[in-house]
Amino acid sequence: MLAAASAAQAGGMGGQLMTQMTLTGGCAVSGSSGSASSANFGTLDFGIQPSTFTGVLLATASGGAGGAGTTQIVCSPDVNAMSVSVNAGNNPGQGASVGAGTRAMRLGTSSYLPYEVYSDAAMTTAYPTSGSAVGVSLAANGGAFALPVFARVNKTNAGAVPSGTYADTLQVTLSW
């Protein structure tokens, strides 16, 4: 009788389980898992120079969330327009006696090294210090492209500046 009761309780059932996921269009720093408000765009590194250098030095954004190399941006294929803004940094207009540039890196409390940031590698379109957006080209079909921020130091004064690490922080905003 127990064997008959066990056999009566055995059975089976089949059915469907649906799955779904909604993806939204957007962009990210390649290799980044951070939020949109705290992306790591890397560093504009002009390298190591003697404090007596004069002339032009160039830098591109590198070492972002993806690690070494040029900072890469990846957008979903449905993003077809983007604008970028770069604020004035912490020391706008400082260091004019040393060289040309609307932004400046600082050492200590009173030593400045001016620089400029551009939206194109030819360095013809400077980002306004007002933070106004500049339209940039996107890679086709969601391909990665370099963050369009290029920088130039143009030290025109042959005099030495204090030695040390000059730095500034820029707020970069991508809008699509």
C-alpha positions in Angstrom: 0.0 0.0 0.0 2.9 2.3 0.7 4.4 1.6 -2.7 1.1 2.5 -4.3 1.0 5.8 -2.4 4.5 6.8 -3.6 3.7 6.0 -7.2 0.6 8.1 -7.0 2.6 11.2 -5.8 5.2 11.1 -8.6 4.6 13.4 -11.6 6.1 16.1 -13.7 5.4 19.5 -15.2 6.8 21.5 -18.1 6.4 25.2 -19.0 8.2 28.3 -20.2 10.3 30.9 -18.3 10.7 34.2 -20.1 13.9 36.3 -19.9 14.4 39.9 -20.8 16.8 42.8 -20.4 16.5 46.4 -21.5 19.6 48.1 -22.7 19.8 51.9 -23.0 22.0 53.9 -25.4 25.0 55.5 -23.9 28.8 55.9 -23.7 31.5 54.8 -21.3 35.3 54.9 -20.9 36.6 51.7 -22.3 37.3 49.3 -19.5 35.4 51.4 -16.9 32.9 50.1 -14.5 32.5 53.5 -12.7 29.4 55.6 -12.8 28.7 58.3 -15.4 29.4 61.0 -12.9 32.8 59.7 -11.8 34.5 58.4 -14.9 38.3 58.2 -14.9 39.4 59.9 -18.2 43.1 59.4 -17.4 45.9 62.0 -17.4 47.4 64.7 -19.7 51.0 63.9 -19.0 53.6 66.3 -20.5 56.4 64.1 -19.1 59.6 65.2 -17.3 61.5 68.3 -18.5 64.2 70.5 -17.1 62.9 73.7 -15.3 64.7 75.7 -18.0 62.9 74.2 -21.0 61.2 76.4 -23.6 59.0 75.5 -26.5 56.0 73.4 -27.2 55.1 70.1 -25.4 52.1 67.9 -26.4 49.9 65.5 -24.5 46.8 63.3 -25.1 44.5 61.8 -22.5 46.0 58.4 -21.5 45.8 55.8 -18.8 42.0 56.1 -18.2 39.9 53.3 -16.8 41.3 50.9 -19.5 44.8 51.3 -18.2 47.8 52.3 -20.3 47.5 53.9 -23.7 45.1 56.5 -25.1 41.9 56.9 -23.2 39.2 55.2 -25.3 35.4 56.0 -25.4 32.9 53.4 -26.5 29.3 54.3 -27.4 26.3 52.2 -28.3 25.6 52.2 -32.1 22.4 54.3 -31.6 24.4 57.3 -30.2 25.0 59.4 -33.3 26.1 62.8 -31.9 28.3 63.8 -29.0 29.5 67.0 -27.5 32.4 67.5 -25.0 33.0 70.2 -22.6 36.1 70.9 -20.5 36.0 73.4 -17.7 38.7 76.0 -17.0 40.5 73.9 -14.3 41.6 75.3 -11.0 43.9 78.1 -12.2 42.5 79.8 -15.3 44.5 82.7 -16.7 47.5 82.2 -14.5 51.1 82.1 -15.6 50.9 84.4 -18.7 54.5 85.6 -17.9 55.8 82.1 -18.5 53.9 81.1 -21.7 50.6 80.9 -23.6 47.4 79.1 -22.4 44.1 79.8 -20.8 44.5 77.1 -18.2 47.4 76.6 -15.9 49.0 73.8 -13.8 50.2 74.9 -10.4 53.1 74.1 -8.1 52.7 75.2 -4.5 50.8 78.4 -4.1 52.2 80.7 -6.7 54.1 78.9 -9.5 52.1 78.3 -12.7 52.7 76.7 -16.1 50.0 77.7 -18.6 48.5 75.2 -21.1 45.6 74.8 -23.6 43.3 71.9 -24.4 41.8 71.2 -27.8 39.1 69.0 -29.3 41.2 68.0 -32.3 44.7 66.5 -32.8 45.7 69.4 -35.1 45.1 71.7 -32.1 43.0 74.2 -34.0 39.8 74.2 -31.8 40.4 75.0 -28.2 37.8 74.0 -25.6 36.3 77.2 -24.1 37.2 77.9 -20.5 33.5 78.7 -20.0 32.7 74.9 -20.2 30.7 75.4 -23.4 30.3 72.2 -25.3 32.1 71.4 -28.6 30.7 68.8 -31.0 33.0 65.9 -31.8 33.0 63.0 -34.3 32.1 59.5 -33.3 33.4 56.2 -34.4 31.0 54.3 -36.7 28.7 51.5 -35.4 29.7 51.7 -31.7 33.5 51.4 -32.3 36.0 52.8 -29.7 37.5 56.2 -30.3 40.1 58.3 -28.5 38.8 60.8 -26.0 39.0 64.1 -28.0 41.2 66.0 -25.6 44.6 67.1 -26.7 46.8 69.5 -24.8 49.7 71.8 -25.4 52.2 73.6 -23.2 53.9 76.5 -24.9 56.6 77.9 -22.6 57.9 81.1 -24.2 59.9 82.5 -21.3 63.5 81.2 -21.3 63.8 81.7 -17.6 63.7 78.8 -15.2 60.5 78.0 -13.2 60.6 76.3 -9.8 61.2 72.6 -10.1 58.5 70.1 -9.0 55.3 68.5 -10.2 52.8 71.0 -11.6 49.2 69.8 -11.7 45.6 70.9 -12.5 42.3 69.1 -12.5 39.8 69.4 -15.4 36.2 68.5 -15.3 35.3 66.8 -18.6 31.7 66.2 -19.6 30.5 64.0 -22.5 26.9 64.7 -23.7 24.9 62.7 -26.2 
